Amino acid sequence: MPPPRFTTGTLKPNDVAFSYGSIDGLLWPVLEQVFQVSLDYETTDVAISQRKALLKKHHIGICDIVDSAYRDKVDASDVGLRDIKLRDLIAYLEKHKTIHTLLFTGGNSKNGPEYFFRKHLKEYQLKLEVVNNDVPRIHQFTMPSSNRMITTVSLTSPSGSANRAVGSIQLYKDLKKQNPKFNTIDFRVLQYRKFFTNL
């Protein structure tokens, strides 16, 4: 879920009124490096158009699995969400038949995207089958109305709060040892590039 200021409309000067538009988030800086583009960070229509154009060019759609929710505390944490209503992503996948991969920007921790998606799949008596249990975790499931296989990838969250978790990943430690300048953004670029450029 976006920080509360995206609901109240009190954006920071460099926020973009678009998905993952918080200036504190890392998705767009990571995708800038993945696709070697330069994006504006400001509350303008130009900044929004740049992001839409990038997504369209690379056939990427963005959708928050949470349709609506309330927060116990007015902060950016997803843990305090309650009365959560999920979007019907299976219906979206039925409608958009060329989609074959879902990239989650987070994992199976409480109120994470994979956690919510697993909950959503239960409504259809479906479940994720493990393909790779290492980070990033990869799963598959078959659409109920066809034999179309959908792959899900639980990427490292682009939130700065995930940096501690990144620091504990063995691959990150190994790469950091090889290059002391290697950082958590570099790690995400490396991870995201593999999947965002293979859609």
LINVENPE-V91988 format. One record per residue. RES is the residue in one letter. OMEGA is omega in whole degrees, 0 to 359 (999 if undefined). Layout:
res = {RES RES}
omega = {OMEGA OMEGA}
This chain:
res = {M P P P R F T T G T L K P N D V A F S Y G S I D G L L W P V L E Q V F Q V S L D Y E T T D V A I S Q R K A L L K K H H I G I C D I V D S A Y R D K V D A S D V G L R D I K L R D L I A Y L E K H K T I H T L L F T G G N S K N G P E Y F F R K H L K E Y Q L K L E V V N N D V P R I H Q F T M P S S N R M I T T V S L T S P S G S A N R A V G S I Q L Y K D L K K Q N P K F N T I D F R V L Q Y R K F F T N L}
omega = {177 176 183 182 177 175 183 179 179 185 172 184 183 172 173 183 184 179 181 187 180 178 180 181 186 184 184 174 178 180 174 181 179 185 177 177 177 182 174 176 181 182 182 175 179 180 178 181 178 181 178 181 179 180 181 181 185 176 180 173 177 179 174 181 179 178 177 179 173 179 174 179 179 175 186 182 177 184 183 179 176 182 187 174 182 173 180 183 177 177 177 181 176 182 184 191 178 179 179 182 173 178 178 177 182 188 189 176 185 180 172 184 178 178 180 182 176 178 179 181 180 178 180 184 178 174 180 174 183 171 180 184 175 177 358 182 182 179 175 170 181 179 185 185 182 176 182 180 176 177 174 179 180 181 173 182 176 178 177 180 179 184 179 179 178 181 181 180 185 179 178 180 180 181 178 178 178 182 183 179 179 183 185 175 177 180 179 179 179 182 184 183 182 185 180 181 179 183 999}
